[in-house]
């Protein structure tokens, strides 16, 4: 024993600290990456010395994509896949949307308004009913009744299809562990993809029109329903399921009498999220032929007509608020249980009264000869809004003394932040970028996470769009930093002040229900067009989620830890810095992840207002029919979103033996 002790003493000063240092996961990973970089970087630099992705490692997909597009166009009327399946699917979509639209027109503006108001009253109470009534009246007054009905018809069909598809997938994932493991990475990937990425594939197959718009909406909106359905079924109380099984219930009976009722809150939350995502996508889908409010906004933005865009955007916002509040109230009642939940689901007399009331009001409106909103009861707001915009341009755009106008701010942000960041990322050697991505993803996740992020980034180079992707990435990073500074700071203040949180809550509620498209309107009015306005819209769109997650994370810190720090004499700043922020680290990382996803979504849409880069390529591909250009940019957007998600999303790691 003594001899052994003597022999180990000389090694302790050198091996002990080194072993302890290497036991730190992060440092060990960085050391390994440094070794790999020391070997590979000189070889790569000798072979390809330029900073931009080398041409020898790119693949030109324009010819095969163009050939595929030509083949689809040539065979759309003759190939069995189109004639016997996709053609029937397209016709079913058109007939469904047209049928719902004709029903809405048959009800007239009086019947639709009464029906929506009564449903909101039945589900959510008189306040939401009053909001619904006011919202549809405002849509009519603004002269947007017909576009609102077109959007509503597309929404109804899209939501029904999304709920059915999502519920079936969620049912399979909730009842089968294998299916859940297969679905989870797919749903994770679909959740981070920007809405633009869904447009081009369906356009390639279905062309421009309502079928492509609706199917893109379904693909975009179904994942939340699938995920929440699976989570609700898998999270059912095991004790209740055992009790039902002990009574001799079959698998089907357990599903219908126990699992689904216990997952009712999650199902309604999935419906809420599906509706909101479907509305957001239905607006964006106006670019590929969906008529309605989104088309009005898109056409107005194309001509920089802020007044017309605002007139179409207000009904979208109001429609989103009504749908969100109604479904959220239904979820709260279902989760509360007691008399309210069963009454909501089994109160057939109440629903019969809603149907009868709607029919009576609709019949009265038709007898009065008023089916479409009367033209004499509209108010033209485009001209006064444009006049106000011109005043803002004259006084705020460049006429503010000392601090400068919004044009100066946009120019400074572009010249001092966006341009240097873009030039720096473009000048950075491509292999250095891959190493940085690998380091960040591996530090926060596993080697699989790092491999996925690196492969996604490498795919961007292989596609030959490295430079525009770096341009897009620079806008995302700049907007993300601004979002996190403002959002985390505001979240910290809200977590420490219930009054501030109460003031912010309705503002954040409204901001979270607004579709992405709508955020482009105020930034165009204030900043004209360019990359800075696109970044500003992304900041405003991502702020609510970052503020909410930060506030909730800080509020959920263990009170005992804070009381202990207070008893030791720590100041409020010390408690925040040394207790709350470290313990709220998972929530803060989630805020960063959600900020990245949301910022990327709007930066891409910013191609409509001069954001350039990948978003511009997608818009150009859609506008000119150059599907090769648009599809390559769309795939690059998918890869960029996947990389950013993996770099910012913590992954649960299995504890290694001996670590």
N, C-alpha and C positions, 0 to 999 in steps of 0.2 A: 504493500500500500504506500509506504513512504517513498519507495523507488519510483512508483508511478507518479506520485505527487511531484517529485523532483524533476522528472522528465517533462512534465507538462508546464512547469512554470516558465521556462524560457520562451515557449510559443505564445503565451498569453498576451504579452503586450502587442504583438503584431497580428496574430491570427484572430484574437478575440474581437477587437474593434472592427476588423475587416469583415469577419463573419456577421457581426451584429449589423454592420452597415448594409451588407448584401441581403440581409433578411428583410430589409425594407423593400416591399414589392416594387414601388415606383422606381426607386434607384436601381434596383437590379434590372428592371426592364430597360431603363435608359442606358445602362452600361452595355447591355446586350445589343441594343440598337446602335450604339456608338461603335461597337466592334464591327457590326455588319456594315455600317456606313463607311468605316475606315477601309474596308475591303472593296466595297462596290463602287463608291463615289469616284475614286481615281479611274477605275475601269470605264465607268459610264462617261466621265468627263473626257477621257481620251477618245472614246468612240463618238460621242455626241456632245460637243462642247457648248452648244447654244443653250440659252435659257428657255426658249419656247420648245414645246414638244417636237421632237425630230420628225421630219416628213417620212423617213423610212419606217417609222412605227405607226403610221396612220393607215386607215383603210377607207377608200373612197366608196361610200355607199350610195352615191347619187344615181349611178347606173342601175344597180339591182333594185333600189327602191322605185326608181322611175319605171323600170320594167314591170315590177309588181303592181304599181299603180295603173300602168297601161293594161296589164292583164285583167285586173279587176274591172276596169271600165269596159274593156272589150267583151268580157264574159258575164257582165252583170245581168244581162237579159237571157242568157242561154245556159250557163253552167247549172247543174242540179243543186249545188249548194245554195245558190242565190234563188233559183226558181222555186225550189221545194221547201226551203227553210228560211233563209234570210229575207226573201221577198215576202213570205207570209208574215214573218215577224214585223217587218216594216209596215205592211198594210194593217196589221193588228194595232200597231202603235198609232198610226194616223187615224184609224177609225175610232180608237178609244179616246184620243184627245179631242177629236172633232165631236164625238158624241157627248162628252162632258161639257164642251164649250156650248153646244146647242142646248143642253139642259139648262146651263146658266143663263143663256139668252132667253130661253122660254120662261124661266122664273122672273126675268126682268130685274131691274135694279132694286125694286121694292122687295121682291121675294128673296134675292140673294142677301141683301142687307139685313132683312128680318131673320133669315135662317142663320146667318153667321152670328148675329147678336143674340138670338135665343140659345144657340149652342154654347156660346161663351158664357151666357148667364147660367145655363144648366150645369156647366162644368166648373167654372171659375168664379162665379159671383157677379154681382151687378157692376163692380168697378171695371172689370175686364170687359163686360158686355158693353158698358158705355164707351170704352176705348175702341172696341170693334165697330160700334155704330159710327163713332166719329171718324174712324179711319176710312171706312167705305164711303162716307159722305164727302170726306176730303178728296178721295180719289175721283169721285164724280165732279166735284167743283173744279178740280184742276183740269178737267177734260180728258182724264185718263181712264174712263170706265171700261171701254172696250179693250185697251191693252192690259188692264188689270184682270179682266175676265180671261184673256188669252193666257196670261201668266198663271192664273189660278187653275185653269183647266190642265195645263201642263204639269203644274204642281201636284194636283190631285192624283193624276195617273202615275206620275213619277214616284210619289210617296207610297202609294199602294204597292207598286211593283218593288220598290226598295224594301218596304217592310216585309213583303212576302219572301223575297230572296234572302234578306238578312236574317229573318226569323228561321228559315229553313237551315241556313248555314249555322246559325247559332244553336239551333236544336241539335244538329249533328255534333257540333263541338262540345255542347254541354253534356251530351250523353255518352260521348266516346272520347277517351283520353287520347287515343291515336289521332283522331280527327282534330282534336283541339291543338295538339302539337303541330299538325300540318297547317292549320288555319292561322295560328298566332303569328308566325313570321310574315305570312302574306298580308294579314290585316295590319301588322306593324308597318310594313312597307307602303301599303296603300294609304295609311294615315298621314305619312309625311310627304306624299306626292302633291305638288301644286295642282290646282284645278286645271290649268292649261294643259297639263300632261295627258288629260283624259280626252281632249278634243280630237287630236289628230288621228288616233287609231280608228275611232268610230267614223270619222269623215272618210278615211281611206276605204272603209267597207260599205258604209251606207250613203256616202255623199253628203252634200249640204241639204239640210232640211230638218223637219221635226223628228223623224226617227233617230237620227244621229244625236240630236240635242237631248232627247229623252233618255236614250240608252247611256249616254255619257253621264247624265244626271244620276241614273240608277247605279251605275258602277261607282260613282263618287259618294253617293249617300248611303248605300247598303252596308258598308263596313261597321259604322257605329251600332246599327241594329244587331248585326251578327255578333259583335264583340260583347255587347251588354247582355244580349240574350244568353250567350254561353256562360258569362260570368254569373248571371242571376241563377241559372240552373245548377251550376257547379257549387254555388254558395248557399244552396238550400240547407236549412237546418237538418243536421243528420238525425237528431232525436225524433223529429216529426216523421222523417222518412222511415226510420226503424219502426215507429208506432204503426204507420200505415202498412208496412210490410208484414208486421206481426198479425194484422187483421186479415191477411190473406189476399191483399190487393195485387193485381197483376201489374206488369211494367207499364202498360198503357194507363191503368187506373192511377198508379202512383204519379205519372206525368200530369194527368188531367186534374187530379184532386189535391196534389201536394206540391209538386215542383213548380208548375206554372203559377198557381196562386201565390206561392212564397216568393216567386221572382217577379211579381206584378210591378213593383216599384222600378226595378231595372228595365223591364219591358217598356214602361211608359217613358222612362228617361231615354231609352234607345229611340223611341218614337220621336221625342222632342229633338234629339240630336239629328236624326234623319231628316226631319222636316226643315230644320235650319240649314243643313248642308245642301238639301235639295233646292231650297230657295236660292241659296248663294250660287249654286251651279246653274240653275235655270236662268239666272241673270247673265252669267258668263256665256252660257250656251247660245245666247243671242248672236254670237259671232259666227255660229255655224247654222243659222237658219231658224232659230226659235223666235217666233214673233212674241210681242208683248212688251212689257215695261223695259226689259233688258235691251231690246232692240232700239227703243227710243233713247235710252241712255247712251248706248254705243254710237248711234248716229249723231247725237248731240255732241258727244266728246270728239268725234271725228272732225266736226266742224267748229270745235271750241265754242259751242253755244251753251254757256253755263246755265242760262235761264231755262232752256228746254230740258237740259239734263237734270236740273233740280226738280222741275215739275214731274218728271218721270221717276226720280229717285225717292221723293217723299212717299208715294204709295208703296214702294218696295219696303222702305223702313217701317211704315205703319203696318203693313202686312206681316212683316217679320216679328214685330212686337206682339201683335195679336196672337199669332201662332205660337210664339215662344211662351207667352204668359198663360195661354189656355192649356197647352200640354204640360207646362210646368206645374200648374195648379192641379191638374189631374194626377200627376205623379205624387205630389204632396199628399193629396187625399188618399191615394192608394197606399202610400207608405205609412200614413197615420193609422190606418186600420179603423176599427170601430164601425160606427154606423155610416160614416161618410163614404168609406171605400165601397162596401157592398151596395149602397144606394146608387153610387155612380155607375156600377156595372150592371145592376139588376133592376134599376128603376125604370121599367119599360113604360110606365104611365107618363113619367116626365118626358121621355123621348117621344112618345106618341103626341104629347102636347106640343112639343117643339115642331114636329112634322105638320100637325094640323095648323098651328099658328103660321108657319111658313107658307103653307098652301093657301090659306085664307088671304094673307097679305099679298102674295103673288097674284092671286085671282083678282083682287081689288085693283092692283096696279095695271093688269092687262085690261080690265074693264074701263079704267080711266084712260087707256090708250097710251100708257107710258111704260114701255118695255126697256128701252135704252135711255140712259141719262139724258134729260133734255138739254139741247145745245144752249138754250137761253139761260140756263142755270150754271154756266161755267164762268170761271174767272181766269183770264190770261195773265200769268205771272212771269212769263219769259222776259217780256220787255222791262218791267221794273227790276227784275233780278239782274238782267244784263246791265241796266243803268247803274245799279248798285255795284256791280262788278267793275264797271268802268271807273266809278268813283274810287273804288278801292285801288284800282291800278294807278289812278292819278295821285292818290294821297298816301297809300300804303306801299304800293309796289316800288316806287322810287322817290316818293316825296317826303319821307319822314326825316327830319333834321337830326343831326348828331349820330343817332344809332343806325341810320340807314333804313331803307325799305326792304321788303321781302325779296326784291330782285337782287339787292346787294347781299342779303343773307344767303340766297341760293348760289350766287356767284362765289362768295367766300367759301361756302361749304364744298362746292365743286372743285375750286382751285386749291384749297388748303387740305381737304380731306380725301375726296373721291379720286381726284387725279393722282396725287402721290401714292395712294393705296393701290389704285389700279396699275400704275406704272411699276410699283414695287413688286406686286404679285406677278406681273408679266415678265419682269426682269429676273425674278427669282428662278434659278434652275429648276426644271421640272422634277428632277430626282430629289432636290431639297424639299420641294412641296410634298412629295410622296412620303418622305421621311418625317416631316412635321405632322402630317395626317396620321401616319402610323404611330408616332409617339403619343399624340393626344388621344387617339382612340384606344390604344393599349393601356395608357395610364388610367383611363376612366372605365375600361371594360376588360375584355379578354382578348386573347390572340385572334379569336374568330372575329371579334368586333373590328380589330385593327385590319385584318385581312380583307374583310368586306369593304371597309372604308377605302383602303388602298386600291382595291380592284375597281371600285366605283370611280375613283379619281383617275385611274389609268384608263378606264373606258372612255372618259371624256377626251383624253389625248388621242386615243386610237380613232375616235370619231372625227378628229381633225378640227375640233372647236375649242381648243385650249385657250386661245386668246379671248374670245367672247365669254367663255366660262369664267376666266379670271376677272373680267369686267363685271360680270354679274356677282361673283363672289365678293368683290370689293364693295359693291353697293350693299350686299347683305351684311357684311361685317361692320361697315360704317353705321348702317341703320340699327344693327343689333346693339352696338355700344351705346348709342344714344337711347335706345329703348331700355336697356338695362340700367343705365344711370338714372333716368327719369322714373322708370317703373319700380326698381328696387328701392330707390329713395322715397318715392311716394308710398310704397307698401310698408316701409319701416315707420313712416309717420302715421299711416292709417292703423298699423298694429298697436301703436302707442296712444291713439286717440280714438275712442269710440264715436265721438262727434264727427270727426273727419271721415271716418269710415261710413257713417250714416249718410253724410253729404255725398260721398263718392259713389255709394251703392247704386242709386238710380242712373247716374251718368254712365257708370261702367256697364250696367244692364243694357242700356240703349246702345252703347258702342259695341257690345258683344253680339247684338242681334243684327247689326247692319251688315249686308253683304259686302264683299271686298270691292266690288265695282264702284260702290257709292263713295268710297273714300277718295277716289280720284277727282271728284268734282271740286271740293273746296281747295285742294292743292293746285289744281289748274287755275282756279280763280285768283289765288294768292301768288303763285310762283310761275305761272305760264307753263311751259313744257320743258322737259330736260330730265337729267338723272337725279338732281336734287329733289324735285317734286315727287318722283317715284319713291325715293328714300323717305321723304316726309310722310307720304301716305302709308308706307310700311310701318313706320314708327307709331303712327296714330292707331293703326289696326292692331298691332301687337301689344300695345300698352295695357289694355284691360286685363288680359290673361296674366301678364307678368305681375301687375299690381295685386290681383286677387291671390295668386299662388304665393307670392311673398308674404302678404298679410296673413293668410291662413297658416303658412308654415311657421311664422313667428308666434302667432297666437296659440299654436298647438305645442309649443315648447313646455316641457314638464314644469309646472309651477313650483315644485319642490326645489328644483335646481336654482330657480331664480330667487326663491326665498332664502336658500342657503347662501347665495352670493350676496344678497342684501344684508343678511345677518353678519357677514364678514366685513361689512363696511364698503362694499363696492358701489361706485357711482352708477348712474343710469347708463352712461356711455360705456363703462366697463362691463356692465351686465349685457348690454347689446353686443359688444365686440367679443367678449370672452365666453358668453353663455348662449345667448339667443342665436346669433349667427352660426356658430359651430354646430349647435344642436339642430338647427333648421337647414343644414347643408343639403339633405335630399330634396327638400322643397325648392331651395334656391337653384339647384341643378336642374330640376324639372322646369323652373321658370325660364332658365336659359334655353333648354331644349324647345319648349313651346314658343319662346320668342324667335328662335331660329326658324322653326317651321312656318310660323305666321309671317315673319318678315320676308322669307323667300317667296311665299305665295303672292304677296303684293308687289314685290320687286319685279317678278316675272310679268304680272299684269301691267306694271309700269311701262312696259314696252309700248302700250297704247298712248302714253303721254310723253314719249321721248326718252324712256329709260334705256333704250338700245339693248345691245348684247343679245342674250338668248331669247328674251321676251320679244324683242323686235323681229328675230328670225321666225319665231312661231307665228306672230301676227302677219308677217310678210308671206309666209308659207300658206296661211289660211286665206289671205286676201288675194293672192295671185294664183292659187292652185298648185304651187310648187311644194308638193307633199314631201319630196325628198329633203328640201331645206327645213321644212317645219318638223318633220319626224326626227331628223338628226338632232335638231335643237331640243325637241321634246324629250328624247332619250337622254340627252346631256343634262337637262333639268332634273330628270328622275335620278340620275347618278349623283348630281350635286346635292339634291335633297337627301338621298340616302347617306352620302358621306357626312353631311352636316349633322344628320340625326345620330349617326353612330359616334361622332366625335363629342357630342354633347349629352348623350343619354347613358347614364350609369347602368352597368350590367351587374346583376348579382353573380358573384364569383364563388365557386366552390373552394373551400379552404384546402389548400394543398397539404399533403402530409409532410410534416416536418417543417412547415413554413413558420 
